[in-house]
Amino acid sequence: MAARVAVAVVAVVVLAWFAVMERDARLEARGVALAGSAQRATDYDRAHDAFRAASFLNPDTTPEVGRALLYKAQRDQRRAVATIEAVLAHEPDNLAAWGVLYAFTREPDPAAARRALDQRRRLDPLAARSPG
């Protein structure tokens, strides 16, 4: 009987976690959609709120990458780079984040762009011949 109760409790916890993950995925998708169609400050605010909510219980840094892209779309280079660098401090092997950092710093900071490109190539040696 105790084993059945334990299995039931584990099943409930797993289902709850799946529900949280599904919620986070929907919020992230909402943030991306809002960011892609943002024309007013309120659109950006709603996108930020969606990304923030998607990050709440989510160990994945993808919503933070989305927020960095949103900052870049708002022409806030400093916050965009700082957000991506925070992602990389947490996940130094995040290939996508290194690519975003490269794109963000290519013109204003060639040294940072070179470092980001070197990290991308280190993480993805099959793409080492690509120019970036």
GILIN-V407566 format. One record per run of one state. SS is the DSSP state (H for helix, E for strand, - for the rest). FROM is the first residue (numbers start at 1). LEN is the number of residues. If there is no record, write none. Layout:
BEGIN
SS_FROM_LEN + SS_FROM_LEN
END
This chain:
BEGIN
-_1_1 + H_2_35 + -_37_4 + H_41_15 + -_56_6 + H_62_12 + -_74_3 + H_77_14 + -_91_4 + H_95_11 + -_106_4 + H_110_14 + -_124_1 + H_125_3 + -_128_5
END
